């Protein structure tokens, strides 16, 4: 399987959007600080992911979530979660 996923920094509420074909090991890499994009935003929390059979579908979804329209869609899909968080930076 291939995954589009969203992590939230517990430090500053920043959202990181990514793609992987192994969600468990990718989260471990983020947690250990081995991903430069999130190293200084740790600790991180996995708040959303979608699984796809094909790599191209997962990457397309990742790219969509990185657009303004995609970020809006995420905020709608995770409305209850975000209402519990005081602020969220994307």
Phi, psi and omega in degrees: 000160178232146190229139164257134186218162179229128174249147174243131176287127177281349180278313184224012178067008178297141177261133176247130181248129183215180178228146174201162172253002177215092187297320182297311182290328179294319178296320177299316178300317177299313183298326180278355180081021183268003175249114188301327182294335183241000185309315185266008179252006181290152004283156182240153180230128175287119183247348183194141169205155175230141180254141180227150178286323182253147178298317183297323178294318180294318180292321177300317180293320176302313180298321177298314181297339179275353176274166178300317179295320179293321178295323176296318179298318177300316181296327176288315181296327183251031185306313181296318179299311182292333178292336176280336178269140183288315179219152179220128176251133178245000000 
